[in-house]
Amino acid sequence: MEWQVALTDTAKKRIAKIPQPEKGRILKAIDKLHGGLDGDIRPMKGCDDFRLRIGGWRIILSVDIPSRSILVKYVDTRGDVYKH
């Protein structure tokens, strides 16, 4: 069974501004989330979110395991994404 993956408007707007080839790598990683929590995904300290690392980029995820859904909350560079 596939996971449901959704993106916030904030994440969509940020992805639109990312230059290629980084944008392609990020979109490929998000697409792979339909298959589950694979890749360099770690729980974040101090909150219930997870982070997915794609090179120098970070994707902040909200994961609901019982409903098998993933919400992509933020996408940004390593230094800026944790300020959200």
PDB file with SEQRES, HELIX, SHEET and CRYST1 records, atoms N, CA, C and O in Angstrom:
SEQRES   1 A   84  MET GLU TRP GLN VAL ALA LEU THR ASP THR ALA LYS LYS          
SEQRES   2 A   84  ARG ILE ALA LYS ILE PRO GLN PRO GLU LYS GLY ARG ILE          
SEQRES   3 A   84  LEU LYS ALA ILE ASP LYS LEU HIS GLY GLY LEU ASP GLY          
SEQRES   4 A   84  ASP ILE ARG PRO MET LYS GLY CYS ASP ASP PHE ARG LEU          
SEQRES   5 A   84  ARG ILE GLY GLY TRP ARG ILE ILE LEU SER VAL ASP ILE          
SEQRES   6 A   84  PRO SER ARG SER ILE LEU VAL LYS TYR VAL ASP THR ARG          
SEQRES   7 A   84  GLY ASP VAL TYR LYS HIS                                      
HELIX    1 AA1 ASP A    9  LYS A   17  1                                   9    
HELIX    2 AA2 GLU A   22  LYS A   32  1                                  11    
HELIX    3 AA3 LEU A   33  GLY A   35  5                                   3    
HELIX    4 AA4 ARG A   78  VAL A   81  1                                   4    
SHEET    1 AA1 5 GLN A   4  LEU A   7  0                                        
SHEET    2 AA1 5 SER A  69  THR A  77  1                                        
SHEET    3 AA1 5 TRP A  57  ASP A  64 -1                                        
SHEET    4 AA1 5 PHE A  50  ILE A  54 -1                                        
SHEET    5 AA1 5 ILE A  41  PRO A  43 -1                                        
CRYST1    1.000    1.000    1.000  90.00  90.00  90.00 P 1           1          
ATOM      1  N   MET A   1       0.839  -1.189   0.000  1.00  0.00           N  
ATOM      2  CA  MET A   1       0.000   0.000   0.000  1.00  0.00           C  
ATOM      3  C   MET A   1       0.884   1.253   0.000  1.00  0.00           C  
ATOM      4  O   MET A   1       1.822   1.373   0.789  1.00  0.00           O  
ATOM      5  N   GLU A   2       0.571   2.150  -0.876  1.00  0.00           N  
ATOM      6  CA  GLU A   2       1.362   3.384  -0.987  1.00  0.00           C  
ATOM      7  C   GLU A   2       0.999   4.377   0.104  1.00  0.00           C  
ATOM      8  O   GLU A   2      -0.109   4.373   0.641  1.00  0.00           O  
ATOM      9  N   TRP A   3       1.953   5.214   0.410  1.00  0.00           N  
ATOM     10  CA  TRP A   3       1.739   6.306   1.351  1.00  0.00           C  
ATOM     11  C   TRP A   3       1.175   7.498   0.577  1.00  0.00           C  
ATOM     12  O   TRP A   3       1.494   7.696  -0.595  1.00  0.00           O  
ATOM     13  N   GLN A   4       0.349   8.274   1.237  1.00  0.00           N  
ATOM     14  CA  GLN A   4      -0.168   9.518   0.664  1.00  0.00           C  
ATOM     15  C   GLN A   4       0.824  10.636   1.001  1.00  0.00           C  
ATOM     16  O   GLN A   4       1.203  10.803   2.160  1.00  0.00           O  
ATOM     17  N   VAL A   5       1.235  11.389   0.004  1.00  0.00           N  
ATOM     18  CA  VAL A   5       2.205  12.471   0.204  1.00  0.00           C  
ATOM     19  C   VAL A   5       1.569  13.772  -0.276  1.00  0.00           C  
ATOM     20  O   VAL A   5       1.071  13.861  -1.398  1.00  0.00           O  
ATOM     21  N   ALA A   6       1.596  14.783   0.600  1.00  0.00           N  
ATOM     22  CA  ALA A   6       1.065  16.100   0.268  1.00  0.00           C  
ATOM     23  C   ALA A   6       2.132  17.147   0.596  1.00  0.00           C  
ATOM     24  O   ALA A   6       3.007  16.920   1.431  1.00  0.00           O  
ATOM     25  N   LEU A   7       2.041  18.290  -0.073  1.00  0.00           N  
ATOM     26  CA  LEU A   7       2.983  19.380   0.157  1.00  0.00           C  
ATOM     27  C   LEU A   7       2.221  20.620   0.601  1.00  0.00           C  
ATOM     28  O   LEU A   7       1.141  20.906   0.084  1.00  0.00           O  
ATOM     29  N   THR A   8       2.778  21.357   1.559  1.00  0.00           N  
ATOM     30  CA  THR A   8       2.187  22.627   1.952  1.00  0.00           C  
ATOM     31  C   THR A   8       2.453  23.654   0.853  1.00  0.00           C  
ATOM     32  O   THR A   8       3.336  23.464   0.016  1.00  0.00           O  
ATOM     33  N   ASP A   9       1.692  24.728   0.863  1.00  0.00           N  
ATOM     34  CA  ASP A   9       1.930  25.802  -0.112  1.00  0.00           C  
ATOM     35  C   ASP A   9       3.331  26.383   0.047  1.00  0.00           C  
ATOM     36  O   ASP A   9       3.974  26.744  -0.938  1.00  0.00           O  
ATOM     37  N   THR A  10       3.801  26.473   1.287  1.00  0.00           N  
ATOM     38  CA  THR A  10       5.151  26.983   1.557  1.00  0.00           C  
ATOM     39  C   THR A  10       6.194  26.116   0.870  1.00  0.00           C  
ATOM     40  O   THR A  10       7.120  26.636   0.248  1.00  0.00           O  
ATOM     41  N   ALA A  11       6.053  24.793   0.979  1.00  0.00           N  
ATOM     42  CA  ALA A  11       7.010  23.881   0.348  1.00  0.00           C  
ATOM     43  C   ALA A  11       6.940  23.992  -1.172  1.00  0.00           C  
ATOM     44  O   ALA A  11       7.977  23.994  -1.835  1.00  0.00           O  
ATOM     45  N   LYS A  12       5.743  24.082  -1.730  1.00  0.00           N  
ATOM     46  CA  LYS A  12       5.587  24.197  -3.182  1.00  0.00           C  
ATOM     47  C   LYS A  12       6.254  25.462  -3.712  1.00  0.00           C  
ATOM     48  O   LYS A  12       6.934  25.427  -4.738  1.00  0.00           O  
ATOM     49  N   LYS A  13       6.058  26.582  -3.010  1.00  0.00           N  
ATOM     50  CA  LYS A  13       6.652  27.846  -3.445  1.00  0.00           C  
ATOM     51  C   LYS A  13       8.176  27.791  -3.393  1.00  0.00           C  
ATOM     52  O   LYS A  13       8.849  28.306  -4.285  1.00  0.00           O  
ATOM     53  N   ARG A  14       8.723  27.163  -2.342  1.00  0.00           N  
ATOM     54  CA  ARG A  14      10.179  27.091  -2.209  1.00  0.00           C  
ATOM     55  C   ARG A  14      10.782  26.184  -3.272  1.00  0.00           C  
ATOM     56  O   ARG A  14      11.827  26.503  -3.841  1.00  0.00           O  
ATOM     57  N   ILE A  15      10.132  25.058  -3.545  1.00  0.00           N  
ATOM     58  CA  ILE A  15      10.624  24.147  -4.574  1.00  0.00           C  
ATOM     59  C   ILE A  15      10.639  24.827  -5.939  1.00  0.00           C  
ATOM     60  O   ILE A  15      11.549  24.599  -6.736  1.00  0.00           O  
ATOM     61  N   ALA A  16       9.643  25.655  -6.211  1.00  0.00           N  
ATOM     62  CA  ALA A  16       9.563  26.351  -7.497  1.00  0.00           C  
ATOM     63  C   ALA A  16      10.761  27.278  -7.712  1.00  0.00           C  
ATOM     64  O   ALA A  16      11.139  27.543  -8.853  1.00  0.00           O  
ATOM     65  N   LYS A  17      11.357  27.770  -6.631  1.00  0.00           N  
ATOM     66  CA  LYS A  17      12.479  28.708  -6.735  1.00  0.00           C  
ATOM     67  C   LYS A  17      13.847  28.032  -6.782  1.00  0.00           C  
ATOM     68  O   LYS A  17      14.853  28.700  -7.020  1.00  0.00           O  
ATOM     69  N   ILE A  18      13.900  26.728  -6.562  1.00  0.00           N  
ATOM     70  CA  ILE A  18      15.177  26.011  -6.514  1.00  0.00           C  
ATOM     71  C   ILE A  18      15.652  25.739  -7.941  1.00  0.00           C  
ATOM     72  O   ILE A  18      14.877  25.258  -8.767  1.00  0.00           O  
ATOM     73  N   PRO A  19      16.910  26.039  -8.236  1.00  0.00           N  
ATOM     74  CA  PRO A  19      17.432  25.793  -9.589  1.00  0.00           C  
ATOM     75  C   PRO A  19      17.684  24.299  -9.829  1.00  0.00           C  
ATOM     76  O   PRO A  19      17.871  23.525  -8.891  1.00  0.00           O  
ATOM     77  N   GLN A  20      17.684  23.922 -11.100  1.00  0.00           N  
ATOM     78  CA  GLN A  20      18.056  22.561 -11.484  1.00  0.00           C  
ATOM     79  C   GLN A  20      19.563  22.438 -11.301  1.00  0.00           C  
ATOM     80  O   GLN A  20      20.227  23.467 -11.425  1.00  0.00           O  
ATOM     81  N   PRO A  21      20.149  21.333 -11.031  1.00  0.00           N  
ATOM     82  CA  PRO A  21      19.562  20.002 -10.899  1.00  0.00           C  
ATOM     83  C   PRO A  21      19.064  19.681  -9.502  1.00  0.00           C  
ATOM     84  O   PRO A  21      18.504  18.607  -9.281  1.00  0.00           O  
ATOM     85  N   GLU A  22      19.261  20.613  -8.529  1.00  0.00           N  
ATOM     86  CA  GLU A  22      18.821  20.351  -7.160  1.00  0.00           C  
ATOM     87  C   GLU A  22      17.318  20.109  -7.090  1.00  0.00           C  
ATOM     88  O   GLU A  22      16.858  19.241  -6.348  1.00  0.00           O  
ATOM     89  N   LYS A  23      16.551  20.879  -7.866  1.00  0.00           N  
ATOM     90  CA  LYS A  23      15.095  20.714  -7.861  1.00  0.00           C  
ATOM     91  C   LYS A  23      14.711  19.291  -8.281  1.00  0.00           C  
ATOM     92  O   LYS A  23      13.831  18.681  -7.675  1.00  0.00           O  
ATOM     93  N   GLY A  24      15.355  18.777  -9.292  1.00  0.00           N  
ATOM     94  CA  GLY A  24      15.068  17.423  -9.759  1.00  0.00           C  
ATOM     95  C   GLY A  24      15.371  16.375  -8.698  1.00  0.00           C  
ATOM     96  O   GLY A  24      14.602  15.430  -8.524  1.00  0.00           O  
ATOM     97  N   ARG A  25      16.483  16.532  -7.985  1.00  0.00           N  
ATOM     98  CA  ARG A  25      16.833  15.593  -6.918  1.00  0.00           C  
ATOM     99  C   ARG A  25      15.827  15.641  -5.783  1.00  0.00           C  
ATOM    100  O   ARG A  25      15.469  14.606  -5.222  1.00  0.00           O  
ATOM    101  N   ILE A  26      15.369  16.842  -5.442  1.00  0.00           N  
ATOM    102  CA  ILE A  26      14.394  17.000  -4.358  1.00  0.00           C  
ATOM    103  C   ILE A  26      13.055  16.397  -4.752  1.00  0.00           C  
ATOM    104  O   ILE A  26      12.441  15.682  -3.960  1.00  0.00           O  
ATOM    105  N   LEU A  27      12.595  16.679  -5.974  1.00  0.00           N  
ATOM    106  CA  LEU A  27      11.315  16.124  -6.427  1.00  0.00           C  
ATOM    107  C   LEU A  27      11.358  14.596  -6.516  1.00  0.00           C  
ATOM    108  O   LEU A  27      10.372  13.923  -6.215  1.00  0.00           O  
ATOM    109  N   LYS A  28      12.499  14.060  -6.929  1.00  0.00           N  
ATOM    110  CA  LYS A  28      12.654  12.601  -6.991  1.00  0.00           C  
ATOM    111  C   LYS A  28      12.578  11.997  -5.587  1.00  0.00           C  
ATOM    112  O   LYS A  28      11.957  10.952  -5.394  1.00  0.00           O  
ATOM    113  N   ALA A  29      13.203  12.649  -4.613  1.00  0.00           N  
ATOM    114  CA  ALA A  29      13.169  12.166  -3.229  1.00  0.00           C  
ATOM    115  C   ALA A  29      11.754  12.227  -2.656  1.00  0.00           C  
ATOM    116  O   ALA A  29      11.330  11.319  -1.940  1.00  0.00           O  
ATOM    117  N   ILE A  30      11.024  13.300  -2.974  1.00  0.00           N  
ATOM    118  CA  ILE A  30       9.638  13.417  -2.502  1.00  0.00           C  
ATOM    119  C   ILE A  30       8.780  12.345  -3.152  1.00  0.00           C  
ATOM    120  O   ILE A  30       7.916  11.763  -2.495  1.00  0.00           O  
ATOM    121  N   ASP A  31       9.005  12.075  -4.430  1.00  0.00           N  
ATOM    122  CA  ASP A  31       8.241  11.040  -5.124  1.00  0.00           C  
ATOM    123  C   ASP A  31       8.505   9.661  -4.508  1.00  0.00           C  
ATOM    124  O   ASP A  31       7.598   8.832  -4.438  1.00  0.00           O  
ATOM    125  N   LYS A  32       9.724   9.417  -4.069  1.00  0.00           N  
ATOM    126  CA  LYS A  32      10.067   8.133  -3.452  1.00  0.00           C  
ATOM    127  C   LYS A  32       9.354   7.929  -2.115  1.00  0.00           C  
ATOM    128  O   LYS A  32       9.251   6.798  -1.640  1.00  0.00           O  
ATOM    129  N   LEU A  33       8.859   9.014  -1.499  1.00  0.00           N  
ATOM    130  CA  LEU A  33       8.153   8.898  -0.230  1.00  0.00           C  
ATOM    131  C   LEU A  33       6.844   8.123  -0.368  1.00  0.00           C  
ATOM    132  O   LEU A  33       6.320   7.618   0.625  1.00  0.00           O  
ATOM    133  N   HIS A  34       6.309   8.022  -1.591  1.00  0.00           N  
ATOM    134  CA  HIS A  34       5.096   7.233  -1.799  1.00  0.00           C  
ATOM    135  C   HIS A  34       5.317   5.768  -1.431  1.00  0.00           C  
ATOM    136  O   HIS A  34       4.368   5.054  -1.110  1.00  0.00           O  
ATOM    137  N   GLY A  35       6.555   5.330  -1.479  1.00  0.00           N  
ATOM    138  CA  GLY A  35       6.897   3.951  -1.137  1.00  0.00           C  
ATOM    139  C   GLY A  35       7.189   3.748   0.343  1.00  0.00           C  
ATOM    140  O   GLY A  35       7.392   2.616   0.781  1.00  0.00           O  
ATOM    141  N   GLY A  36       7.214   4.820   1.114  1.00  0.00           N  
ATOM    142  CA  GLY A  36       7.469   4.719   2.546  1.00  0.00           C  
ATOM    143  C   GLY A  36       8.617   5.593   2.987  1.00  0.00           C  
ATOM    144  O   GLY A  36       9.119   6.424   2.230  1.00  0.00           O  
ATOM    145  N   LEU A  37       9.023   5.390   4.219  1.00  0.00           N  
ATOM    146  CA  LEU A  37      10.045   6.228   4.829  1.00  0.00           C  
ATOM    147  C   LEU A  37      11.441   5.676   4.531  1.00  0.00           C  
ATOM    148  O   LEU A  37      12.109   5.153   5.423  1.00  0.00           O  
ATOM    149  N   ASP A  38      11.872   5.794   3.293  1.00  0.00           N  
ATOM    150  CA  ASP A  38      13.202   5.356   2.879  1.00  0.00           C  
ATOM    151  C   ASP A  38      14.092   6.576   2.687  1.00  0.00           C  
ATOM    152  O   ASP A  38      13.612   7.685   2.449  1.00  0.00           O  
ATOM    153  N   GLY A  39      15.365   6.355   2.792  1.00  0.00           N  
ATOM    154  CA  GLY A  39      16.324   7.432   2.589  1.00  0.00           C  
ATOM    155  C   GLY A  39      16.890   7.888   3.914  1.00  0.00           C  
ATOM    156  O   GLY A  39      16.733   7.209   4.929  1.00  0.00           O  
ATOM    157  N   ASP A  40      17.539   9.018   3.911  1.00  0.00           N  
ATOM    158  CA  ASP A  40      18.181   9.564   5.111  1.00  0.00           C  
ATOM    159  C   ASP A  40      17.139  10.359   5.900  1.00  0.00           C  
ATOM    160  O   ASP A  40      17.178  11.589   5.928  1.00  0.00           O  
ATOM    161  N   ILE A  41      16.215   9.654   6.535  1.00  0.00           N  
ATOM    162  CA  ILE A  41      15.139  10.279   7.307  1.00  0.00           C  
ATOM    163  C   ILE A  41      15.412  10.034   8.788  1.00  0.00           C  
ATOM    164  O   ILE A  41      15.644   8.902   9.212  1.00  0.00           O  
ATOM    165  N   ARG A  42      15.381  11.108   9.562  1.00  0.00           N  
ATOM    166  CA  ARG A  42      15.625  11.014  10.996  1.00  0.00           C  
ATOM    167  C   ARG A  42      14.561  11.823  11.745  1.00  0.00           C  
ATOM    168  O   ARG A  42      14.094  12.847  11.246  1.00  0.00           O  
ATOM    169  N   PRO A  43      14.178  11.364  12.943  1.00  0.00           N  
ATOM    170  CA  PRO A  43      13.285  12.186  13.764  1.00  0.00           C  
ATOM    171  C   PRO A  43      14.035  13.422  14.262  1.00  0.00           C  
ATOM    172  O   PRO A  43      15.236  13.370  14.525  1.00  0.00           O  
ATOM    173  N   MET A  44      13.316  14.517  14.383  1.00  0.00           N  
ATOM    174  CA  MET A  44      13.932  15.751  14.856  1.00  0.00           C  
ATOM    175  C   MET A  44      13.785  15.834  16.374  1.00  0.00           C  
ATOM    176  O   MET A  44      12.776  15.407  16.937  1.00  0.00           O  
ATOM    177  N   LYS A  45      14.789  16.380  17.014  1.00  0.00           N  
ATOM    178  CA  LYS A  45      14.748  16.539  18.464  1.00  0.00           C  
ATOM    179  C   LYS A  45      13.826  17.693  18.832  1.00  0.00           C  
ATOM    180  O   LYS A  45      13.853  18.744  18.193  1.00  0.00           O  
ATOM    181  N   GLY A  46      13.016  17.496  19.856  1.00  0.00           N  
ATOM    182  CA  GLY A  46      12.178  18.571  20.372  1.00  0.00           C  
ATOM    183  C   GLY A  46      10.847  18.743  19.682  1.00  0.00           C  
ATOM    184  O   GLY A  46      10.079  19.626  20.064  1.00  0.00           O  
ATOM    185  N   CYS A  47      10.537  17.933  18.676  1.00  0.00           N  
ATOM    186  CA  CYS A  47       9.235  18.015  18.006  1.00  0.00           C  
ATOM    187  C   CYS A  47       8.908  16.659  17.388  1.00  0.00           C  
ATOM    188  O   CYS A  47       9.722  15.736  17.419  1.00  0.00           O  
ATOM    189  N   ASP A  48       7.725  16.556  16.835  1.00  0.00           N  
ATOM    190  CA  ASP A  48       7.272  15.285  16.262  1.00  0.00           C  
ATOM    191  C   ASP A  48       7.612  15.134  14.783  1.00  0.00           C  
ATOM    192  O   ASP A  48       7.263  14.123  14.174  1.00  0.00           O  
ATOM    193  N   ASP A  49       8.284  16.115  14.199  1.00  0.00           N  
ATOM    194  CA  ASP A  49       8.583  16.084  12.771  1.00  0.00           C  
ATOM    195  C   ASP A  49       9.811  15.234  12.473  1.00  0.00           C  
ATOM    196  O   ASP A  49      10.573  14.871  13.368  1.00  0.00           O  
ATOM    197  N   PHE A  50       9.979  14.929  11.191  1.00  0.00           N  
ATOM    198  CA  PHE A  50      11.137  14.205  10.698  1.00  0.00           C  
ATOM    199  C   PHE A  50      11.838  15.074   9.673  1.00  0.00           C  
ATOM    200  O   PHE A  50      11.236  15.995   9.121  1.00  0.00           O  
ATOM    201  N   ARG A  51      13.112  14.789   9.415  1.00  0.00           N  
ATOM    202  CA  ARG A  51      13.822  15.511   8.361  1.00  0.00           C  
ATOM    203  C   ARG A  51      14.389  14.506   7.375  1.00  0.00           C  
ATOM    204  O   ARG A  51      14.851  13.428   7.749  1.00  0.00           O  
ATOM    205  N   LEU A  52      14.343  14.884   6.114  1.00  0.00           N  
ATOM    206  CA  LEU A  52      14.919  14.104   5.029  1.00  0.00           C  
ATOM    207  C   LEU A  52      16.062  14.920   4.458  1.00  0.00           C  
ATOM    208  O   LEU A  52      15.869  16.080   4.092  1.00  0.00           O  
ATOM    209  N   ARG A  53      17.251  14.333   4.375  1.00  0.00           N  
ATOM    210  CA  ARG A  53      18.435  15.042   3.887  1.00  0.00           C  
ATOM    211  C   ARG A  53      18.674  14.691   2.429  1.00  0.00           C  
ATOM    212  O   ARG A  53      18.757  13.516   2.071  1.00  0.00           O  
ATOM    213  N   ILE A  54      18.783  15.713   1.587  1.00  0.00           N  
ATOM    214  CA  ILE A  54      19.118  15.574   0.172  1.00  0.00           C  
ATOM    215  C   ILE A  54      20.316  16.500  -0.074  1.00  0.00           C  
ATOM    216  O   ILE A  54      20.138  17.671  -0.410  1.00  0.00           O  
ATOM    217  N   GLY A  55      21.516  15.980   0.091  1.00  0.00           N  
ATOM    218  CA  GLY A  55      22.714  16.813  -0.050  1.00  0.00           C  
ATOM    219  C   GLY A  55      22.694  17.938   0.967  1.00  0.00           C  
ATOM    220  O   GLY A  55      22.582  17.690   2.168  1.00  0.00           O  
ATOM    221  N   GLY A  56      22.802  19.175   0.496  1.00  0.00           N  
ATOM    222  CA  GLY A  56      22.765  20.341   1.370  1.00  0.00           C  
ATOM    223  C   GLY A  56      21.365  20.835   1.648  1.00  0.00           C  
ATOM    224  O   GLY A  56      21.200  21.866   2.299  1.00  0.00           O  
ATOM    225  N   TRP A  57      20.357  20.137   1.178  1.00  0.00           N  
ATOM    226  CA  TRP A  57      18.961  20.517   1.355  1.00  0.00           C  
ATOM    227  C   TRP A  57      18.302  19.648   2.415  1.00  0.00           C  
ATOM    228  O   TRP A  57      18.683  18.493   2.605  1.00  0.00           O  
ATOM    229  N   ARG A  58      17.313  20.204   3.105  1.00  0.00           N  
ATOM    230  CA  ARG A  58      16.552  19.461   4.097  1.00  0.00           C  
ATOM    231  C   ARG A  58      15.067  19.613   3.788  1.00  0.00           C  
ATOM    232  O   ARG A  58      14.598  20.676   3.383  1.00  0.00           O  
ATOM    233  N   ILE A  59      14.346  18.513   3.995  1.00  0.00           N  
ATOM    234  CA  ILE A  59      12.900  18.486   3.824  1.00  0.00           C  
ATOM    235  C   ILE A  59      12.322  18.109   5.182  1.00  0.00           C  
ATOM    236  O   ILE A  59      12.664  17.064   5.735  1.00  0.00           O  
ATOM    237  N   ILE A  60      11.453  18.950   5.717  1.00  0.00           N  
ATOM    238  CA  ILE A  60      10.832  18.690   7.008  1.00  0.00           C  
ATOM    239  C   ILE A  60       9.483  18.019   6.750  1.00  0.00           C  
ATOM    240  O   ILE A  60       8.654  18.525   5.993  1.00  0.00           O  
ATOM    241  N   LEU A  61       9.283  16.871   7.398  1.00  0.00           N  
ATOM    242  CA  LEU A  61       8.107  16.047   7.158  1.00  0.00           C  
ATOM    243  C   LEU A  61       7.293  15.872   8.435  1.00  0.00           C  
ATOM    244  O   LEU A  61       7.841  15.734   9.529  1.00  0.00           O  
ATOM    245  N   SER A  62       5.990  15.880   8.272  1.00  0.00           N  
ATOM    246  CA  SER A  62       5.077  15.473   9.330  1.00  0.00           C  
ATOM    247  C   SER A  62       4.531  14.116   8.902  1.00  0.00           C  
ATOM    248  O   SER A  62       3.956  13.994   7.821  1.00  0.00           O  
ATOM    249  N   VAL A  63       4.703  13.102   9.735  1.00  0.00           N  
ATOM    250  CA  VAL A  63       4.360  11.728   9.366  1.00  0.00           C  
ATOM    251  C   VAL A  63       3.248  11.216  10.275  1.00  0.00           C  
ATOM    252  O   VAL A  63       3.339  11.318  11.498  1.00  0.00           O  
ATOM    253  N   ASP A  64       2.193  10.662   9.668  1.00  0.00           N  
ATOM    254  CA  ASP A  64       1.117  10.005  10.398  1.00  0.00           C  
ATOM    255  C   ASP A  64       1.136   8.532   9.992  1.00  0.00           C  
ATOM    256  O   ASP A  64       0.603   8.162   8.946  1.00  0.00           O  
ATOM    257  N   ILE A  65       1.751   7.703  10.821  1.00  0.00           N  
ATOM    258  CA  ILE A  65       1.960   6.299  10.473  1.00  0.00           C  
ATOM    259  C   ILE A  65       0.648   5.522  10.353  1.00  0.00           C  
ATOM    260  O   ILE A  65       0.496   4.770   9.390  1.00  0.00           O  
ATOM    261  N   PRO A  66      -0.319   5.663  11.286  1.00  0.00           N  
ATOM    262  CA  PRO A  66      -1.554   4.871  11.151  1.00  0.00           C  
ATOM    263  C   PRO A  66      -2.308   5.128   9.839  1.00  0.00           C  
ATOM    264  O   PRO A  66      -2.859   4.197   9.252  1.00  0.00           O  
ATOM    265  N   SER A  67      -2.335   6.374   9.382  1.00  0.00           N  
ATOM    266  CA  SER A  67      -3.047   6.681   8.136  1.00  0.00           C  
ATOM    267  C   SER A  67      -2.130   6.626   6.913  1.00  0.00           C  
ATOM    268  O   SER A  67      -2.575   6.845   5.786  1.00  0.00           O  
ATOM    269  N   ARG A  68      -0.844   6.331   7.142  1.00  0.00           N  
ATOM    270  CA  ARG A  68       0.147   6.231   6.066  1.00  0.00           C  
ATOM    271  C   ARG A  68       0.181   7.507   5.215  1.00  0.00           C  
ATOM    272  O   ARG A  68       0.119   7.458   3.986  1.00  0.00           O  
ATOM    273  N   SER A  69       0.280   8.645   5.904  1.00  0.00           N  
ATOM    274  CA  SER A  69       0.334   9.914   5.185  1.00  0.00           C  
ATOM    275  C   SER A  69       1.560  10.713   5.624  1.00  0.00           C  
ATOM    276  O   SER A  69       1.979  10.672   6.780  1.00  0.00           O  
ATOM    277  N   ILE A  70       2.115  11.439   4.658  1.00  0.00           N  
ATOM    278  CA  ILE A  70       3.296  12.273   4.882  1.00  0.00           C  
ATOM    279  C   ILE A  70       2.980  13.664   4.351  1.00  0.00           C  
ATOM    280  O   ILE A  70       2.511  13.819   3.224  1.00  0.00           O  
ATOM    281  N   LEU A  71       3.242  14.674   5.175  1.00  0.00           N  
ATOM    282  CA  LEU A  71       3.074  16.061   4.758  1.00  0.00           C  
ATOM    283  C   LEU A  71       4.450  16.704   4.682  1.00  0.00           C  
ATOM    284  O   LEU A  71       5.175  16.749   5.675  1.00  0.00           O  
ATOM    285  N   VAL A  72       4.810  17.200   3.501  1.00  0.00           N  
ATOM    286  CA  VAL A  72       6.061  17.932   3.318  1.00  0.00           C  
ATOM    287  C   VAL A  72       5.790  19.366   3.748  1.00  0.00           C  
ATOM    288  O   VAL A  72       5.074  20.102   3.070  1.00  0.00           O  
ATOM    289  N   LYS A  73       6.369  19.758   4.886  1.00  0.00           N  
ATOM    290  CA  LYS A  73       6.084  21.068   5.461  1.00  0.00           C  
ATOM    291  C   LYS A  73       7.000  22.161   4.923  1.00  0.00           C  
ATOM    292  O   LYS A  73       6.534  23.219   4.501  1.00  0.00           O  
ATOM    293  N   TYR A  74       8.311  21.899   4.942  1.00  0.00           N  
ATOM    294  CA  TYR A  74       9.283  22.900   4.515  1.00  0.00           C  
ATOM    295  C   TYR A  74      10.381  22.245   3.689  1.00  0.00           C  
ATOM    296  O   TYR A  74      10.728  21.083   3.899  1.00  0.00           O  
ATOM    297  N   VAL A  75      10.912  23.000   2.760  1.00  0.00           N  
ATOM    298  CA  VAL A  75      12.091  22.594   1.986  1.00  0.00           C  
ATOM    299  C   VAL A  75      13.015  23.803   1.969  1.00  0.00           C  
ATOM    300  O   VAL A  75      12.614  24.890   1.553  1.00  0.00           O  
ATOM    301  N   ASP A  76      14.246  23.616   2.417  1.00  0.00           N  
ATOM    302  CA  ASP A  76      15.187  24.734   2.410  1.00  0.00           C  
ATOM    303  C   ASP A  76      16.612  24.189   2.590  1.00  0.00           C  
ATOM    304  O   ASP A  76      16.821  22.988   2.756  1.00  0.00           O  
ATOM    305  N   THR A  77      17.560  25.091   2.552  1.00  0.00           N  
ATOM    306  CA  THR A  77      18.950  24.691   2.747  1.00  0.00           C  
ATOM    307  C   THR A  77      19.174  24.295   4.197  1.00  0.00           C  
ATOM    308  O   THR A  77      18.396  24.651   5.081  1.00  0.00           O  
ATOM    309  N   ARG A  78      20.232  23.566   4.421  1.00  0.00           N  
ATOM    310  CA  ARG A  78      20.522  23.040   5.761  1.00  0.00           C  
ATOM    311  C   ARG A  78      20.558  24.139   6.814  1.00  0.00           C  
ATOM    312  O   ARG A  78      20.049  23.945   7.919  1.00  0.00           O  
ATOM    313  N   GLY A  79      21.139  25.276   6.502  1.00  0.00           N  
ATOM    314  CA  GLY A  79      21.270  26.340   7.482  1.00  0.00           C  
ATOM    315  C   GLY A  79      19.991  27.094   7.779  1.00  0.00           C  
ATOM    316  O   GLY A  79      19.866  27.699   8.844  1.00  0.00           O  
ATOM    317  N   ASP A  80      19.032  27.073   6.856  1.00  0.00           N  
ATOM    318  CA  ASP A  80      17.828  27.891   7.029  1.00  0.00           C  
ATOM    319  C   ASP A  80      16.588  27.104   7.392  1.00  0.00           C  
ATOM    320  O   ASP A  80      15.660  27.681   7.959  1.00  0.00           O  
ATOM    321  N   VAL A  81      16.523  25.825   7.098  1.00  0.00           N  
ATOM    322  CA  VAL A  81      15.274  25.092   7.260  1.00  0.00           C  
ATOM    323  C   VAL A  81      14.880  24.968   8.735  1.00  0.00           C  
ATOM    324  O   VAL A  81      13.687  24.921   9.035  1.00  0.00           O  
ATOM    325  N   TYR A  82      15.819  24.915   9.644  1.00  0.00           N  
ATOM    326  CA  TYR A  82      15.499  24.711  11.046  1.00  0.00           C  
ATOM    327  C   TYR A  82      15.015  25.989  11.720  1.00  0.00           C  
ATOM    328  O   TYR A  82      14.622  25.946  12.886  1.00  0.00           O  
ATOM    329  N   LYS A  83      15.030  27.110  11.034  1.00  0.00           N  
ATOM    330  CA  LYS A  83      14.531  28.382  11.573  1.00  0.00           C  
ATOM    331  C   LYS A  83      13.015  28.465  11.519  1.00  0.00           C  
ATOM    332  O   LYS A  83      12.420  29.343  12.144  1.00  0.00           O  
ATOM    333  N   HIS A  84      12.375  27.547  10.767  1.00  0.00           N  
ATOM    334  CA  HIS A  84      10.919  27.571  10.645  1.00  0.00           C  
ATOM    335  C   HIS A  84      10.352  27.109  11.937  1.00  0.00           C  
ATOM    336  O   HIS A  84       9.133  27.040  12.087  1.00  0.00           O  
TER     337      HIS A  84                                                      
END                                                                             
